[in-house]
């Protein structure tokens, strides 16, 4: 059993045990889909419902953990599941004894952030879902709009600490997130991380597990690549129309 000790200002405020059977590769396969599911749910949600605001809050916190900088108040440290995601993300990590949203310079509440950025993330997911009905020009135009937003919030407006290694056996440097400029930042940085993995990996089938429903054009998260509709009703309606 691996034990992580959490400290702030020299004070130990928590210890977390991680089962060695939960390898980083295995946890990445578990945690990344959970984040994608939350993101798909968020962009298509009715934010008048409390549950949808809770989903957005959890989405931001999970992305923060993946990126290596997250806030967890010490009174809930024993209840959180974010350490799985922190370990899965594989970044040089820092956990602060504070509310996660206070790590964002824009100081928006979860409700304010959810409302402000929902319309911006919709074209991002439309781009990532690779709608086969869009021609190359339309896809490139959508991608340009989406990429500007993701890069602005996921890189330009995030404070990064560059750490030069004395031991260069594995790498010459590492990066650690010090601050998020906006509430959208943690989500955008997760997306950039997944885009980098998509470019580098040979098997791209499940790196960005998003599609457009072939009947209603709703964005869907898929666990099986053969899935083409968002629901049983769309599947039945498509079959009845002979599509």
HELIX and SHEET records of a PDB file:
HELIX    1   1 UNK A   24  UNK A   43  1                                  20    
HELIX    2   2 UNK A   50  UNK A   67  1                                  18    
HELIX    3   3 UNK A   74  UNK A   76  5                                   3    
HELIX    4   4 UNK A   82  UNK A   89  1                                   8    
HELIX    5   5 UNK A  100  UNK A  103  5                                   4    
HELIX    6   6 UNK A  110  UNK A  128  1                                  19    
HELIX    7   7 UNK A  136  UNK A  151  1                                  16    
HELIX    8   8 UNK A  152  UNK A  156  3                                   5    
HELIX    9   9 UNK A  183  UNK A  200  1                                  18    
HELIX   10  10 UNK A  232  UNK A  240  1                                   9    
SHEET    1   A 2 UNK A   2  UNK A   8  0                                        
SHEET    2   A 2 UNK A  11  UNK A  18 -1                                        
SHEET    1   B 2 UNK A  69  UNK A  71  0                                        
SHEET    2   B 2 UNK A  94  UNK A  96  1                                        
SHEET    1   C 2 UNK A 158  UNK A 164  0                                        
SHEET    2   C 2 UNK A 173  UNK A 180 -1                                        
SHEET    1   D 2 UNK A 210  UNK A 212  0                                        
SHEET    2   D 2 UNK A 219  UNK A 221 -1                                        
END                                                                             
